[in-house]
Amino acid sequence: METGIIQQIIDAYHNYRGSSYYVLFFFCALMFLLFTEKKKTIRLILVYSSVFLVVLFMLPPFAWLVTKILGEEIYYRTIWLFPIGITISYCAVKLISRQQSRAKKVSMWVLLVALCIYGGAFTYQHSDFTKAENSYHLPQVVIELCDLIKEDGMNVKAAFPREMVTYVRQYDSTILLAFGREKLLPWFGGDHELHYALQDKVLDTKNVARILREQECKYLILNEEQKLLEPFSQYGFQIFTRVQNYVIYLDKEKPEL
């Protein structure tokens, strides 16, 4: 078990660090402050607390306890406790202020800025980032769909495509989801009949309609290219409207299935 926990600690560190050098910069800054910082409050708040958190993170018993309570996938988040940004920034200011002449201060500033640029990555080049379509920074089609199905002062339940479930309640909390983000993350576990039923290449319309009614879902949103075994209209779900390449089905009645 101990070998597995140690490997988990190593993996958590590598997953958090990625291709950046900022964690390395943090450790270098920490060592510099450990030997040069004279102010007791700074040593206590910034240096000693950081050393304590780093040691705690590397302790197998602590890793085992956190994993036992929160799960293995959550352990890397304990690194979020490290004051990486403020430690690097404080160290940089201290290095610049230690220079005697203006020219040396400027040279040190340029060097540190160059190191920060080299050690990081341009965030907006990542494939997960796209240009914002609106002030909400959410896909415009999600906003249009929500505006069509929401009811003032009332909650309404809907089944959205899995690619949209992380956005809906960021925009409108009165729209209840048939299944949410947890069904996209494998470590949450559990089964969800509707989620899996909607992943079929050809939807079993009768079965989906049954599950929707059991969960009291008023709306179903599907990609218009989704193939259906039978029309939803046979089971009381009528096409409410279309938005871009999505179809909104509305439960107009509740026949026995």
Helices and strands as residue ranges (DSSP letters): H 2-17, H 22-36, H 40-42, I 43-48, H 49-58, H 60-70, G 72-81, H 84-97, H 102-119, G 123-125, H 140-149, E 156-159, H 168-171, E 175-177, G 181-184, G 186-188, H 193-197, E 202-203, H 205-214, E 219-223, E 227-228, G 232-235, E 237-243, E 246-251
